[in-house]
Amino acid sequence: MNDPDAGKRAARPRRATVLAVGAISTAAALGAAWWHWRAPSAADGADPAVIAQGREVYARYCASCHGERLEGQPHWQTRRADGRMPAPPHDATGHTWHHPSGVLFTIVKNGVQAYAPPGYQSDMPAFYGVLTDAQIRAVLAYIASNWPEAIRARQAEIERASRQRQ
Ligand code: HEC
């Protein structure tokens, strides 16, 4: 009864339990973070092989207008004399990342007309029948891989918000 060590002995297993629970919840938090990071988003493929494929697609099919380094055409925000818009940058200075990846996918596959008024004229080609869906996803993953982390996070937010609206 009067054993001065009794309290310590009792406390020991409890501390072990606390440590174990702590370790489990840390693991769960890391797991959740990992899942979050891996959560699929067409514009946020983290697979280096996919990004490498996307880089090739970009160089061959997109760079002539959108720029070797995704910088877009000069004065891209000013409509040309022929009424058409120049090609915008795909880097962080453009607005590509303002769109959820489903919208970007549709633009690349079917052209911008899906989101424009009837009869809208654009230089942006539709890649339907030219690129496979996997190539389109790869080129979007490559584009996204050039965005700084903060921009990727914001695009992921836009992505989540658009999924919730569906
Ligand atoms: C012949 C020139 C040309 C080529 C080649 C081209 N684009 Fe474009 N793209 C444009 C133009 C011009 C626009 C702006 C469309 C508009 O506003 O009318 C555009 C717009 C876009 C947009 C919408 C961007 C935004 O911020 O809203 C995406 C996405 C896009 N292009 C992706 C691609 C990808 C990916 C490729 C290659 C597979 C590609 N483009 C090839 C000219 C081109």
py3Dmol code that shows the C-alpha trace and the ligand (Angstrom):
import py3Dmol

protein = """\
ATOM      1  CA  MET A   1       0.000   0.000   0.000  1.00  0.00           C
ATOM      2  CA  ASN A   2       2.721   2.342   0.996  1.00  0.00           C
ATOM      3  CA  ASP A   3       5.068   1.302  -1.747  1.00  0.00           C
ATOM      4  CA  PRO A   4       6.566   4.570  -3.076  1.00  0.00           C
ATOM      5  CA  ASP A   5       7.213   2.952  -6.463  1.00  0.00           C
ATOM      6  CA  ALA A   6       3.652   1.798  -7.049  1.00  0.00           C
ATOM      7  CA  GLY A   7       2.642   5.018  -8.763  1.00  0.00           C
ATOM      8  CA  LYS A   8       5.659   4.926 -11.075  1.00  0.00           C
ATOM      9  CA  ARG A   9       5.062   1.305 -11.972  1.00  0.00           C
ATOM     10  CA  ALA A  10       1.464   2.075 -12.836  1.00  0.00           C
ATOM     11  CA  ALA A  11       2.460   5.148 -14.797  1.00  0.00           C
ATOM     12  CA  ARG A  12       4.948   3.289 -16.973  1.00  0.00           C
ATOM     13  CA  PRO A  13       2.527   1.267 -19.070  1.00  0.00           C
ATOM     14  CA  ARG A  14       0.289   4.296 -19.392  1.00  0.00           C
ATOM     15  CA  ARG A  15       3.153   6.360 -20.820  1.00  0.00           C
ATOM     16  CA  ALA A  16       3.900   3.548 -23.275  1.00  0.00           C
ATOM     17  CA  THR A  17       0.260   3.585 -24.355  1.00  0.00           C
ATOM     18  CA  VAL A  18       0.353   7.339 -24.861  1.00  0.00           C
ATOM     19  CA  LEU A  19       3.493   7.014 -26.979  1.00  0.00           C
ATOM     20  CA  ALA A  20       1.954   4.217 -29.045  1.00  0.00           C
ATOM     21  CA  VAL A  21      -1.229   6.193 -29.658  1.00  0.00           C
ATOM     22  CA  GLY A  22       0.886   9.204 -30.581  1.00  0.00           C
ATOM     23  CA  ALA A  23       2.857   7.143 -33.073  1.00  0.00           C
ATOM     24  CA  ILE A  24      -0.313   5.727 -34.617  1.00  0.00           C
ATOM     25  CA  SER A  25      -1.925   9.123 -35.065  1.00  0.00           C
ATOM     26  CA  THR A  26       1.284  10.543 -36.548  1.00  0.00           C
ATOM     27  CA  ALA A  27       1.327   7.651 -38.994  1.00  0.00           C
ATOM     28  CA  ALA A  28      -2.343   8.296 -39.817  1.00  0.00           C
ATOM     29  CA  ALA A  29      -1.667  11.990 -40.396  1.00  0.00           C
ATOM     30  CA  LEU A  30       1.273  11.189 -42.659  1.00  0.00           C
ATOM     31  CA  GLY A  31      -0.869   8.630 -44.466  1.00  0.00           C
ATOM     32  CA  ALA A  32      -3.611  11.205 -44.987  1.00  0.00           C
ATOM     33  CA  ALA A  33      -1.077  13.742 -46.248  1.00  0.00           C
ATOM     34  CA  TRP A  34       0.350  11.170 -48.626  1.00  0.00           C
ATOM     35  CA  TRP A  35      -3.104  10.249 -49.892  1.00  0.00           C
ATOM     36  CA  HIS A  36      -3.925  13.890 -50.328  1.00  0.00           C
ATOM     37  CA  TRP A  37      -0.788  14.458 -52.338  1.00  0.00           C
ATOM     38  CA  ARG A  38      -1.468  11.391 -54.475  1.00  0.00           C
ATOM     39  CA  ALA A  39      -5.166  12.186 -54.902  1.00  0.00           C
ATOM     40  CA  PRO A  40      -5.758  11.985 -58.618  1.00  0.00           C
ATOM     41  CA  SER A  41      -5.998  15.184 -60.567  1.00  0.00           C
ATOM     42  CA  ALA A  42      -5.433  15.140 -64.319  1.00  0.00           C
ATOM     43  CA  ALA A  43      -3.268  18.235 -64.125  1.00  0.00           C
ATOM     44  CA  ASP A  44      -1.238  17.029 -61.191  1.00  0.00           C
ATOM     45  CA  GLY A  45       0.297  13.707 -62.191  1.00  0.00           C
ATOM     46  CA  ALA A  46       3.329  13.110 -60.026  1.00  0.00           C
ATOM     47  CA  ASP A  47       4.622  10.194 -62.115  1.00  0.00           C
ATOM     48  CA  PRO A  48       7.968  11.189 -63.725  1.00  0.00           C
ATOM     49  CA  ALA A  49       7.360   8.862 -66.701  1.00  0.00           C
ATOM     50  CA  VAL A  50       4.032  10.573 -67.440  1.00  0.00           C
ATOM     51  CA  ILE A  51       5.634  14.002 -67.112  1.00  0.00           C
ATOM     52  CA  ALA A  52       8.438  12.963 -69.490  1.00  0.00           C
ATOM     53  CA  GLN A  53       5.865  11.787 -72.027  1.00  0.00           C
ATOM     54  CA  GLY A  54       3.989  15.061 -71.566  1.00  0.00           C
ATOM     55  CA  ARG A  55       7.148  17.058 -72.181  1.00  0.00           C
ATOM     56  CA  GLU A  56       7.561  15.358 -75.574  1.00  0.00           C
ATOM     57  CA  VAL A  57       3.934  15.942 -76.496  1.00  0.00           C
ATOM     58  CA  TYR A  58       4.276  19.578 -75.461  1.00  0.00           C
ATOM     59  CA  ALA A  59       7.445  20.160 -77.536  1.00  0.00           C
ATOM     60  CA  ARG A  60       5.854  18.614 -80.608  1.00  0.00           C
ATOM     61  CA  TYR A  61       2.276  19.900 -80.459  1.00  0.00           C
ATOM     62  CA  CYS A  62       2.097  22.954 -78.207  1.00  0.00           C
ATOM     63  CA  ALA A  63       5.420  24.801 -77.975  1.00  0.00           C
ATOM     64  CA  SER A  64       5.107  26.460 -81.408  1.00  0.00           C
ATOM     65  CA  CYS A  65       2.287  28.630 -80.031  1.00  0.00           C
ATOM     66  CA  HIS A  66       2.525  28.431 -76.231  1.00  0.00           C
ATOM     67  CA  GLY A  67       6.325  28.810 -76.180  1.00  0.00           C
ATOM     68  CA  GLU A  68       9.243  26.465 -75.538  1.00  0.00           C
ATOM     69  CA  ARG A  69       9.217  27.481 -71.890  1.00  0.00           C
ATOM     70  CA  LEU A  70       5.406  27.825 -71.600  1.00  0.00           C
ATOM     71  CA  GLU A  71       5.780  31.608 -71.819  1.00  0.00           C
ATOM     72  CA  GLY A  72       2.984  32.158 -74.355  1.00  0.00           C
ATOM     73  CA  GLN A  73       2.966  34.647 -77.215  1.00  0.00           C
ATOM     74  CA  PRO A  74       3.934  38.305 -76.757  1.00  0.00           C
ATOM     75  CA  HIS A  75       1.044  40.590 -75.705  1.00  0.00           C
ATOM     76  CA  TRP A  76      -1.080  37.516 -75.134  1.00  0.00           C
ATOM     77  CA  GLN A  77      -3.793  39.530 -73.376  1.00  0.00           C
ATOM     78  CA  THR A  78      -4.383  41.797 -76.392  1.00  0.00           C
ATOM     79  CA  ARG A  79      -6.706  40.668 -79.176  1.00  0.00           C
ATOM     80  CA  ARG A  80      -4.973  40.711 -82.551  1.00  0.00           C
ATOM     81  CA  ALA A  81      -6.130  42.779 -85.555  1.00  0.00           C
ATOM     82  CA  ASP A  82      -7.795  39.654 -86.975  1.00  0.00           C
ATOM     83  CA  GLY A  83      -9.966  39.412 -83.858  1.00  0.00           C
ATOM     84  CA  ARG A  84      -8.270  36.325 -82.431  1.00  0.00           C
ATOM     85  CA  MET A  85      -6.432  35.996 -79.145  1.00  0.00           C
ATOM     86  CA  PRO A  86      -2.718  35.102 -79.033  1.00  0.00           C
ATOM     87  CA  ALA A  87      -1.703  31.906 -77.221  1.00  0.00           C
ATOM     88  CA  PRO A  88      -1.548  32.449 -73.431  1.00  0.00           C
ATOM     89  CA  PRO A  89       1.340  31.204 -71.277  1.00  0.00           C
ATOM     90  CA  HIS A  90       0.923  27.910 -69.441  1.00  0.00           C
ATOM     91  CA  ASP A  91       3.364  28.901 -66.717  1.00  0.00           C
ATOM     92  CA  ALA A  92       2.346  30.555 -63.440  1.00  0.00           C
ATOM     93  CA  THR A  93       1.886  33.961 -65.133  1.00  0.00           C
ATOM     94  CA  GLY A  94      -1.004  32.689 -67.274  1.00  0.00           C
ATOM     95  CA  HIS A  95      -4.470  31.561 -66.266  1.00  0.00           C
ATOM     96  CA  THR A  96      -4.272  27.897 -67.247  1.00  0.00           C
ATOM     97  CA  TRP A  97      -4.002  26.989 -63.553  1.00  0.00           C
ATOM     98  CA  HIS A  98      -7.259  28.892 -62.825  1.00  0.00           C
ATOM     99  CA  HIS A  99      -9.153  26.050 -64.506  1.00  0.00           C
ATOM    100  CA  PRO A 100      -9.980  22.637 -63.119  1.00  0.00           C
ATOM    101  CA  SER A 101      -8.240  19.876 -65.041  1.00  0.00           C
ATOM    102  CA  GLY A 102     -11.508  18.632 -66.561  1.00  0.00           C
ATOM    103  CA  VAL A 103     -11.918  22.001 -68.292  1.00  0.00           C
ATOM    104  CA  LEU A 104      -8.302  21.952 -69.517  1.00  0.00           C
ATOM    105  CA  PHE A 105      -8.774  18.418 -70.807  1.00  0.00           C
ATOM    106  CA  THR A 106     -11.883  19.429 -72.763  1.00  0.00           C
ATOM    107  CA  ILE A 107     -10.146  22.516 -74.210  1.00  0.00           C
ATOM    108  CA  VAL A 108      -7.215  20.438 -75.472  1.00  0.00           C
ATOM    109  CA  LYS A 109      -9.416  17.672 -76.798  1.00  0.00           C
ATOM    110  CA  ASN A 110     -12.271  19.693 -78.290  1.00  0.00           C
ATOM    111  CA  GLY A 111     -10.951  23.258 -78.494  1.00  0.00           C
ATOM    112  CA  VAL A 112     -11.975  26.379 -76.599  1.00  0.00           C
ATOM    113  CA  GLN A 113     -15.311  26.536 -78.407  1.00  0.00           C
ATOM    114  CA  ALA A 114     -16.962  24.441 -75.688  1.00  0.00           C
ATOM    115  CA  TYR A 115     -16.529  27.416 -73.323  1.00  0.00           C
ATOM    116  CA  ALA A 116     -16.943  30.248 -75.843  1.00  0.00           C
ATOM    117  CA  PRO A 117     -19.915  31.950 -77.493  1.00  0.00           C
ATOM    118  CA  PRO A 118     -21.191  30.330 -80.718  1.00  0.00           C
ATOM    119  CA  GLY A 119     -19.015  31.087 -83.743  1.00  0.00           C
ATOM    120  CA  TYR A 120     -15.978  31.982 -81.609  1.00  0.00           C
ATOM    121  CA  GLN A 121     -12.823  31.889 -83.743  1.00  0.00           C
ATOM    122  CA  SER A 122      -9.601  30.684 -82.154  1.00  0.00           C
ATOM    123  CA  ASP A 123      -6.166  29.481 -83.190  1.00  0.00           C
ATOM    124  CA  MET A 124      -6.256  26.852 -80.458  1.00  0.00           C
ATOM    125  CA  PRO A 125      -6.647  23.558 -82.328  1.00  0.00           C
ATOM    126  CA  ALA A 126      -8.793  20.677 -81.067  1.00  0.00           C
ATOM    127  CA  PHE A 127      -6.547  17.657 -80.599  1.00  0.00           C
ATOM    128  CA  TYR A 128      -9.379  15.153 -80.919  1.00  0.00           C
ATOM    129  CA  GLY A 129      -8.084  12.305 -83.113  1.00  0.00           C
ATOM    130  CA  VAL A 130      -4.505  13.654 -82.901  1.00  0.00           C
ATOM    131  CA  LEU A 131      -3.667  12.989 -79.251  1.00  0.00           C
ATOM    132  CA  THR A 132      -4.978  10.104 -77.154  1.00  0.00           C
ATOM    133  CA  ASP A 133      -6.674  10.870 -73.820  1.00  0.00           C
ATOM    134  CA  ALA A 134      -3.535   9.577 -72.078  1.00  0.00           C
ATOM    135  CA  GLN A 135      -1.333  11.960 -74.088  1.00  0.00           C
ATOM    136  CA  ILE A 136      -3.612  14.871 -73.200  1.00  0.00           C
ATOM    137  CA  ARG A 137      -3.433  13.949 -69.518  1.00  0.00           C
ATOM    138  CA  ALA A 138       0.361  13.632 -69.820  1.00  0.00           C
ATOM    139  CA  VAL A 139       0.780  17.051 -71.420  1.00  0.00           C
ATOM    140  CA  LEU A 140      -1.399  18.599 -68.704  1.00  0.00           C
ATOM    141  CA  ALA A 141       0.692  16.832 -66.052  1.00  0.00           C
ATOM    142  CA  TYR A 142       3.836  18.234 -67.674  1.00  0.00           C
ATOM    143  CA  ILE A 143       2.372  21.756 -67.699  1.00  0.00           C
ATOM    144  CA  ALA A 144       1.355  21.442 -64.028  1.00  0.00           C
ATOM    145  CA  SER A 145       4.808  20.117 -63.111  1.00  0.00           C
ATOM    146  CA  ASN A 146       6.200  23.546 -64.072  1.00  0.00           C
ATOM    147  CA  TRP A 147       4.012  25.410 -61.604  1.00  0.00           C
ATOM    148  CA  PRO A 148       5.481  26.424 -58.253  1.00  0.00           C
ATOM    149  CA  GLU A 149       4.124  24.510 -55.272  1.00  0.00           C
ATOM    150  CA  ALA A 150       1.867  27.409 -54.172  1.00  0.00           C
ATOM    151  CA  ILE A 151       0.209  27.582 -57.591  1.00  0.00           C
ATOM    152  CA  ARG A 152      -0.265  23.810 -57.670  1.00  0.00           C
ATOM    153  CA  ALA A 153      -1.940  24.009 -54.275  1.00  0.00           C
ATOM    154  CA  ARG A 154      -4.286  26.732 -55.516  1.00  0.00           C
ATOM    155  CA  GLN A 155      -5.154  24.741 -58.625  1.00  0.00           C
ATOM    156  CA  ALA A 156      -5.858  21.732 -56.405  1.00  0.00           C
ATOM    157  CA  GLU A 157      -8.300  23.929 -54.432  1.00  0.00           C
ATOM    158  CA  ILE A 158     -10.041  25.007 -57.655  1.00  0.00           C
ATOM    159  CA  GLU A 159     -10.145  21.345 -58.639  1.00  0.00           C
ATOM    160  CA  ARG A 160     -11.779  20.296 -55.364  1.00  0.00           C
ATOM    161  CA  ALA A 161     -14.313  23.130 -55.522  1.00  0.00           C
ATOM    162  CA  SER A 162     -15.296  22.141 -59.055  1.00  0.00           C
ATOM    163  CA  ARG A 163     -15.731  18.491 -58.044  1.00  0.00           C
ATOM    164  CA  GLN A 164     -17.999  19.520 -55.175  1.00  0.00           C
ATOM    165  CA  ARG A 165     -20.200  21.471 -57.567  1.00  0.00           C
ATOM    166  CA  GLN A 166     -20.728  18.420 -59.785  1.00  0.00           C
TER     167      GLN A 166
END
"""
ligand_1 = """\
43
HEC
C -1.666 27.044 -83.413
C -1.407 27.577 -82.096
C -1.674 26.687 -80.896
C -1.234 25.413 -80.657
C -0.367 24.534 -81.542
C -1.731 25.057 -79.337
N -2.466 26.077 -78.798
Fe -3.390 26.103 -77.008
N -4.139 27.939 -77.363
C -3.835 28.694 -78.493
C -4.540 29.952 -78.407
C -4.479 31.065 -79.437
C -5.269 29.939 -77.207
C -6.208 31.023 -76.675
C -7.572 30.638 -77.165
C -8.520 31.791 -77.215
O -8.663 32.491 -76.214
O -9.114 31.947 -78.286
C -4.984 28.652 -76.582
C -5.512 28.245 -75.371
C -5.194 27.071 -74.735
C -5.684 26.676 -73.438
C -6.620 27.474 -72.541
C -5.720 28.253 -71.633
C -6.409 29.129 -70.641
O -5.681 29.680 -69.808
O -7.625 29.298 -70.687
C -5.118 25.475 -73.148
C -5.293 24.646 -71.886
C -4.266 25.121 -74.256
N -4.345 26.104 -75.200
C -3.491 23.983 -74.292
C -2.762 23.617 -75.417
C -2.003 22.377 -75.478
C -1.869 21.377 -74.343
C -1.468 22.309 -76.720
C -0.660 21.186 -77.314
C -1.206 19.853 -77.198
C -1.858 23.535 -77.420
N -2.627 24.280 -76.591
C -1.494 23.839 -78.712
C -3.042 28.336 -79.545
C -2.433 27.104 -79.723
"""
view = py3Dmol.view(width=600, height=400)
view.addModel(protein, "pdb")
view.setStyle({"model": 0}, {"cartoon": {"style": "trace"}})
view.addModel(ligand_1, "xyz")
view.setStyle({"model": 1}, {"stick": {}})
view.zoomTo()
view.show()
